[in-house]
Amino acid sequence: MSEPITGPAGDWRSYVQNMEELAARCGMNFHPVEFEAVPDTFMMEIAVYGLPVRMPHWSFGVRYIYQLIQRNMGNSRLFEVVFPGNPGHAYLSNGNGMAENVLVTAHVLGHADFSRNNLLFRRCQEQVSEHIVEHAASHARQISQAIETHGPQRVEAALDAALALEQHIDIDQRLRRERYPEFLPDPKALVDDDFRRRFASLDPVAAHGVFETKKRAPVPPHPERDLLWFIAHYAPEMESWERDIFLAVREESFYFYPVFATQIMNEGWASYWHARLLREADFIPPEAYVDAIKCHSDVVRPMAADQQVALAVNPYHLGFSLWEKIIEQQGLEAARRIMQEDDDFGFVRNHLTREMAEELELFRFTARNDGQIKVMDRDLHGLHEALLAPKYNFGAPNIAVSKLGNDGALELEHDHVTDGRGIDVDRSRKVLEYIHRVWRRPVTLHTVDQGGAALALASQ
């Protein structure tokens, strides 16, 4: 448990231990969490990099500038950044008021309960390690050493390619995979008639030579979606330090995937618990409680524009509303079972009913200048797909390695039929250029153009 301490963000820390004890009495089960108040600028750096210490790359600077612009325009504010693990790490802005940090503390404990018990989180953390913050710092040190040894330009080229492919992993495979078998399984001797049986019994060695031959297995033996893994293991001239960079990025992507795939569930679960813990926390002064509840209302309010799927941009509100309904109708024990077993795909499809969608005004609508609102679409399946489409395949186009030529040429295939979405051709050409720098052989991507005609993009 955390010890009450003082700090620049105020005396909110003195409530941490009481909040943890209340959460445990309510049935929550979480790893210890280390809380730390940090400056807003550091909060943005953590949010952009995804971890407190991570490999250096120019793309993070681009993201930082975007976040800074959003904050200055009033469109974005970070109250906390949480990293699941054992222990978990929670960074709170020292610009938060006491009431905000009291709410955030309860919210963080909801995240900690979710990440310890959700099966997807557990499976990924068991493979990556529950000490990802320390692992990422180790990766950063390795890359700093590579820069000293091989120079910044070569290391940047490897990072360009690896980070461009960071979403292209296969979460259904293990983090630590073996290479493909070199040979096809030996064909069985045909001994299904008298002649073959007699021949095999006369000279088993000769029979083996006649009826069984070793054939090299094709590479890949099937379309391979884990591009980071494939390039790390099969690039013809990749050096070991480049391979280490690809595998480090892949390991961190395995850590980030459950955060991405359970955002609606996870934020909703944390919001449900911060609201409940605040209601039951009799140790919080009344004025702090009122201010914290106001913060809660801001966090879970719906968002809408002239025409959109309302609330799709606010997973807090959608998740919070669904969990409240589930607990009201089925009880907390059933809700915990759903929390453990589902990801956002199952959660939304199973529990966002037509009645809930209408209650939350989630169907598509248009707002006229005179204020009149017209419902455009009541298709529940369409609503589910609109909410979940950005989550398919880790948010990336469905691209797989289809062939490795004898000359080392690499062919990639975009499964546009299953994917149901196109690709950005200009960006794809840039990514192919990045891959070519580390593959060092021709790289081709097969896809379709806007009219559905076959299109082959080749590295230059």
C-alpha positions as a printed Julia matrix, in Angstrom:
460×3 Matrix{Float64}:
   0.0     0.0     0.0
   1.12    3.58   -0.61
   2.21    5.66    2.35
   0.6     9.07    2.88
   3.07   11.7     1.74
   3.01   15.35    0.83
   3.99   16.86   -2.46
   3.46   19.71   -4.89
   0.03   18.46   -6.0
  -1.44   18.92   -2.52
  -2.6    16.57    0.2
  -4.51   14.22   -2.14
  -1.77   11.66   -1.38
  -2.97   11.36    2.17
  -6.16    9.73    0.82
  -4.43    7.13   -1.35
  -4.1     4.43    1.3
  -7.7     4.92    2.47
  -8.9     4.69   -1.12
  -6.92    1.49   -1.7
  -8.36   -0.1     1.45
 -11.92    0.91    0.44
 -11.38   -0.55   -3.03
 -10.22   -3.85   -1.53
 -13.3    -3.98    0.73
 -15.48   -3.47   -2.36
 -14.0    -6.6    -3.93
 -11.45   -5.02   -6.25
  -8.25   -6.99   -6.78
  -5.22   -5.1    -8.04
  -1.44   -5.0    -7.95
   0.18   -2.2    -5.95
   0.27    1.15   -7.75
   3.04    3.71   -7.47
   1.59    7.24   -7.74
   3.69   10.2    -8.81
   2.79   13.83   -9.56
   4.73   15.27  -12.5
   4.73   18.51  -14.57
   2.27   18.84  -17.47
   5.09   18.81  -20.02
   6.38   15.48  -18.7
   2.82   14.12  -18.72
   2.57   14.9   -22.43
   5.92   13.27  -23.1
   4.8    10.11  -21.3
   1.49   10.04  -23.18
   3.19   10.56  -26.55
   5.97    8.04  -26.02
   3.58    5.56  -24.43
   6.06    4.8   -21.63
   8.1     6.93  -19.2
  11.35    5.96  -20.94
  11.3     4.71  -24.51
  13.49    4.45  -27.59
  14.23    7.86  -29.18
  12.64    8.62  -32.55
  11.53   11.71  -34.46
   7.93   10.43  -34.82
   7.36   10.93  -31.09
   8.32   14.59  -31.5
   5.67   14.97  -34.2
   3.06   13.46  -31.87
   4.22   15.74  -29.04
   3.7    18.87  -31.17
   0.2    17.64  -32.1
  -0.71   17.08  -28.45
   0.69   20.5   -27.52
  -1.44   22.19  -30.18
  -4.53   20.28  -29.02
  -3.92   21.32  -25.41
  -3.36   24.97  -26.31
  -6.6    24.93  -28.3
  -8.44   23.55  -25.27
  -9.25   20.23  -27.0
  -7.11   18.0   -24.83
  -6.13   17.75  -21.2
  -4.32   14.92  -19.43
  -5.29   14.17  -15.84
  -3.29   10.96  -15.55
  -1.32    8.35  -17.48
  -1.41    4.76  -16.19
   0.92    1.86  -16.98
  -0.37   -1.58  -15.94
   2.08   -3.92  -14.29
   3.24   -5.24  -10.95
   3.6    -2.67   -9.58
   1.51   -0.39  -11.73
   2.7     3.16  -12.37
   0.38    6.17  -12.34
   1.54    9.66  -13.27
  -0.75   12.52  -12.26
  -0.46   16.1   -13.4
   0.76   18.4   -10.64
  -1.53   20.98  -12.21
  -4.56   18.98  -11.01
  -6.5    20.22   -8.02
  -6.95   18.05   -4.94
 -10.48   16.98   -5.93
  -9.32   16.02   -9.4
  -6.51   13.9    -8.01
  -8.82   12.21   -5.51
 -11.04   11.18   -8.44
  -8.03   10.19  -10.54
  -6.69    8.01   -7.71
  -9.97    6.07   -7.61
  -9.99    5.92  -11.42
  -6.45    4.5   -11.49
  -7.44    1.75   -9.05
 -10.25    0.8   -11.44
  -7.68    0.45  -14.22
  -5.43   -1.59  -11.94
  -8.31   -3.95  -11.1
  -9.13   -4.33  -14.8
  -5.58   -4.97  -16.0
  -4.84   -7.55  -13.3
  -7.97   -9.6   -14.01
  -8.8    -9.22  -17.7
  -7.6   -12.33  -19.55
  -6.24  -10.45  -22.56
  -4.17   -8.2   -20.31
  -2.96  -11.16  -18.31
  -1.96  -13.19  -21.37
   0.01  -10.31  -22.88
   1.66   -9.31  -19.6
   2.67  -12.89  -18.87
   4.54  -12.91  -22.19
   5.99   -9.41  -22.09
   6.55   -9.15  -18.31
   4.76   -7.17  -15.65
   7.79   -4.86  -15.51
   7.36   -3.22  -18.92
   8.56    0.19  -17.69
  11.92   -1.32  -16.78
  12.01   -3.37  -20.01
  11.34   -0.29  -22.13
  14.12    1.58  -20.34
  16.43   -1.34  -21.15
  15.4    -1.14  -24.83
  16.17    2.59  -24.82
  19.65    1.93  -23.41
  20.31   -0.75  -26.06
  19.35    1.68  -28.81
  21.55    4.42  -27.33
  24.44    1.96  -27.43
  23.59    1.06  -31.04
  23.67    4.76  -31.96
  27.15    5.06  -30.47
  28.37    1.95  -32.3
  26.61    2.18  -35.68
  25.73    5.86  -35.97
  22.4     7.72  -35.71
  21.47    7.42  -39.4
  21.61    3.62  -39.53
  19.76    3.26  -36.23
  17.12    5.75  -37.35
  16.57    3.74  -40.55
  15.89    0.6   -38.5
  13.57    2.51  -36.15
  11.74    4.11  -39.1
  10.88    0.65  -40.44
  10.09   -1.0   -37.1
   7.88    1.81  -35.76
   6.07    2.11  -39.11
   5.06   -1.55  -38.6
   4.42   -1.45  -34.84
   0.73   -2.35  -35.27
   1.5    -5.27  -37.6
   1.76   -8.07  -35.06
  -0.22  -11.31  -34.71
  -1.66  -11.3   -31.22
  -2.88  -14.9   -31.73
   0.73  -16.09  -31.83
   3.1   -16.22  -28.88
   5.51  -13.35  -28.32
   8.47  -15.72  -28.47
   7.98  -17.78  -31.63
  10.29  -20.27  -33.27
  11.2   -19.93  -36.94
   9.18  -21.97  -39.43
  10.23  -25.62  -39.86
  12.89  -25.85  -42.55
  11.41  -28.97  -44.17
   7.95  -30.28  -44.84
   6.87  -33.26  -42.7
   8.24  -36.53  -44.11
   5.64  -38.29  -46.26
   4.64  -41.64  -44.88
   5.75  -44.79  -46.75
   2.89  -46.26  -48.71
   2.48  -49.7   -47.19
  -1.18  -50.16  -47.91
  -0.8   -53.22  -50.17
   1.08  -56.55  -50.03
   3.84  -55.54  -52.47
   4.78  -52.37  -50.58
   4.68  -54.12  -47.22
   6.96  -56.92  -48.49
   9.34  -54.38  -50.08
   9.56  -52.37  -46.88
  10.23  -55.51  -44.81
  13.09  -56.66  -47.11
  15.16  -53.47  -46.78
  13.7   -50.76  -44.54
  16.57  -48.36  -45.4
  16.0   -48.68  -49.14
  12.27  -48.39  -48.65
  12.77  -45.17  -46.74
  14.82  -43.74  -49.59
  12.19  -44.65  -52.18
   9.08  -43.58  -50.41
  10.27  -40.64  -48.29
  12.1   -37.53  -49.45
  12.73  -34.31  -47.59
  11.34  -31.21  -49.21
  12.04  -27.67  -48.11
   9.01  -25.93  -46.68
   7.83  -22.74  -48.41
   8.49  -19.45  -46.61
   6.07  -18.36  -45.4
   4.0   -21.57  -45.18
   0.88  -19.4   -44.84
   0.14  -15.67  -45.09
   2.1   -14.13  -42.22
   0.47  -11.14  -40.52
   3.26  -10.57  -37.98
   5.44   -8.38  -40.17
   7.78   -7.35  -37.35
   8.51  -10.99  -36.48
   8.94  -12.08  -40.1
  11.33   -9.31  -41.05
  13.35   -9.8   -37.86
  13.83  -13.52  -38.61
  13.98  -13.67  -42.42
  15.48  -10.4   -43.7
  18.43  -11.62  -45.86
  21.1    -9.24  -44.59
  19.7    -7.87  -41.33
  22.33   -7.38  -38.64
  21.76   -8.58  -35.1
  21.38   -5.07  -33.63
  18.71   -4.25  -36.25
  16.92   -7.49  -35.39
  17.01   -6.5   -31.7
  15.3    -3.2   -32.54
  12.49   -4.97  -34.45
  11.94   -7.46  -31.62
  11.99   -4.68  -29.0
   9.29   -2.74  -30.88
   7.29   -5.96  -31.27
   7.51   -6.7   -27.55
   6.24   -3.23  -26.67
   3.39   -3.62  -29.19
   2.29   -6.79  -27.38
   2.13   -4.68  -24.22
   0.09   -1.91  -25.85
  -2.4    -4.16  -27.67
  -4.75   -4.94  -24.74
  -4.87   -1.24  -23.83
  -6.04   -0.55  -27.39
  -8.42   -3.52  -27.64
 -10.25   -2.9   -24.34
 -10.39    0.92  -24.22
 -14.19    1.18  -23.97
 -14.4    -1.56  -21.33
 -11.37   -0.38  -19.4
 -12.22    3.33  -19.25
 -15.83    2.5   -18.45
 -14.8     0.12  -15.66
 -12.44    2.7   -14.15
 -15.18    5.37  -14.4
 -17.75    3.11  -12.71
 -15.36    2.44   -9.85
 -14.22    6.0    -9.35
 -17.88    7.06   -9.1
 -18.7     4.27   -6.63
 -15.58    4.74   -4.51
 -16.25    8.48   -4.26
 -19.8     7.79   -3.07
 -18.59    5.39   -0.38
 -15.46    7.34    0.69
 -16.66    8.89    3.93
 -13.09   10.07    4.65
 -13.21   12.69    1.87
 -14.25   16.22    3.0
 -17.67   17.25    1.62
 -16.28   20.12   -0.46
 -13.69   17.84   -2.08
 -16.41   15.25   -2.78
 -18.61   17.82   -4.55
 -15.71   19.03   -6.68
 -14.72   15.45   -7.52
 -18.27   14.59   -8.62
 -18.23   17.63  -10.91
 -15.01   16.25  -12.42
 -16.75   12.88  -12.87
 -19.57   14.55  -14.8
 -17.04   16.17  -17.13
 -15.21   12.89  -17.69
 -18.27   10.84  -18.68
 -20.29   13.46  -20.55
 -21.32   12.57  -24.12
 -19.8    14.4   -27.07
 -21.56   15.16  -30.32
 -20.97   17.1   -33.5
 -23.2    18.04  -36.44
 -23.25   14.5   -37.84
 -21.53   11.5   -36.28
 -21.97    8.46  -34.1
 -22.45   10.27  -30.81
 -20.22    9.15  -27.93
 -17.92    7.22  -30.25
 -15.18    9.66  -29.3
 -15.79    9.22  -25.58
 -15.18    5.64  -24.41
 -15.57    6.8   -20.8
 -19.25    7.6   -21.25
 -20.11    4.6   -23.38
 -18.26    2.13  -21.17
 -19.54    3.69  -17.94
 -23.15    3.55  -19.16
 -22.86   -0.08  -20.27
 -21.27   -1.2   -16.99
 -23.93    0.59  -14.95
 -26.67   -1.2   -16.9
 -24.94   -4.6   -16.66
 -24.44   -4.28  -12.9
 -28.01   -3.05  -12.43
 -29.5    -5.97  -14.39
 -27.04   -8.83  -13.73
 -25.1    -7.91  -10.59
 -21.46   -7.18   -9.86
 -20.34  -10.81   -9.98
 -21.61  -11.2   -13.55
 -20.0    -7.87  -14.47
 -16.65   -9.03  -13.12
 -16.91  -12.2   -15.19
 -17.57  -10.12  -18.33
 -14.67   -7.84  -17.4
 -12.36  -10.83  -17.16
 -13.39  -12.54  -20.4
 -14.28   -9.86  -22.98
 -12.54   -7.29  -25.13
 -14.28   -4.31  -26.75
 -15.53   -6.42  -29.67
 -17.46   -8.83  -27.47
 -18.43   -6.15  -24.97
 -20.04   -3.81  -27.49
 -21.71   -6.52  -29.57
 -23.1    -8.39  -26.57
 -24.17   -5.49  -24.37
 -24.87   -2.44  -26.52
 -28.49   -3.29  -27.27
 -30.92   -1.31  -29.39
 -32.58   -0.04  -26.21
 -29.25    1.15  -24.8
 -28.3     2.76  -28.11
 -31.56    4.71  -28.2
 -31.24    5.68  -24.54
 -27.72    7.0   -25.15
 -28.72    8.6   -28.48
 -26.0     6.67  -30.26
 -27.65    6.28  -33.64
 -26.5     8.49  -36.51
 -28.24   11.8   -36.74
 -28.03   15.22  -38.4
 -28.51   18.53  -36.66
 -30.09   21.32  -38.75
 -29.36   25.0   -38.29
 -32.78   25.51  -36.7
 -31.88   22.96  -34.02
 -34.07   20.16  -35.34
 -32.43   16.73  -35.06
 -33.22   13.96  -37.5
 -32.29   10.33  -36.9
 -30.61    8.96  -40.04
 -29.97    5.34  -39.18
 -31.25    2.82  -36.6
 -29.14   -0.09  -37.83
 -27.69   -1.66  -34.67
 -25.18   -3.78  -36.57
 -24.05   -0.68  -38.45
 -23.64    1.15  -35.15
 -21.52   -1.67  -33.71
 -19.33   -1.65  -36.82
 -18.94    2.13  -36.74
 -17.73    1.95  -33.14
 -15.45   -1.05  -33.67
 -14.11   -0.54  -37.21
 -11.13    1.57  -36.04
 -10.1    -1.29  -33.72
  -9.79   -4.09  -36.28
  -6.27   -5.47  -36.68
  -4.83   -3.07  -34.09
  -6.13   -0.18  -36.21
  -3.89   -1.07  -39.18
  -4.67   -2.4   -42.69
  -4.7    -6.2   -42.89
  -1.39   -6.88  -44.65
   0.51  -10.17  -44.67
   3.67  -11.61  -46.17
   2.52  -13.77  -49.07
   5.8   -14.85  -50.7
   9.55  -14.81  -50.26
  11.27  -15.18  -53.62
  14.41  -17.19  -54.31
  16.22  -13.91  -54.88
  15.06  -12.6   -51.51
  12.31  -10.39  -52.95
   9.51   -9.82  -50.45
   5.84   -9.78  -51.49
   3.1    -8.4   -49.26
  -0.64   -8.84  -49.8
  -3.35   -6.44  -48.62
  -6.47   -8.44  -47.73
  -8.81   -5.67  -48.88
 -11.87   -7.94  -48.93
 -11.67   -8.95  -45.28
 -10.25   -5.59  -44.29
 -13.12   -3.63  -45.78
 -11.01   -0.47  -46.08
  -8.46    0.97  -48.42
  -4.93    2.09  -47.75
  -3.19    5.42  -48.05
  -1.09    4.9   -51.17
   1.4     7.7   -50.44
   1.94    6.5   -46.89
   2.25    2.91  -48.09
   4.99    3.89  -50.53
   6.86    5.57  -47.69
   6.54    2.5   -45.47
   7.78    0.27  -48.32
  10.8     2.56  -48.61
  11.47    2.12  -44.88
  11.15   -1.68  -45.15
  13.44   -1.78  -48.19
  16.23   -0.11  -46.21
  16.38   -3.03  -43.78
  15.24   -5.82  -46.13
  17.78   -4.76  -48.8
  15.89   -6.59  -51.53
  12.84   -5.59  -53.65
   9.6    -5.23  -51.65
   6.17   -5.22  -53.34
   2.71   -4.64  -51.86
  -0.31   -6.0   -53.76
  -3.55   -4.12  -53.13
  -6.36   -2.48  -55.13
  -6.97    1.09  -56.24
 -10.11    3.12  -55.51
 -11.88    1.46  -58.43
 -11.08   -2.05  -57.19
  -8.47   -2.78  -59.85
  -5.29   -4.63  -58.88
  -2.45   -2.35  -57.86
   1.16   -3.25  -57.1
   3.29   -0.82  -55.11
   7.02   -1.47  -55.27
   9.9    -0.11  -53.23
  12.24    2.21  -55.1
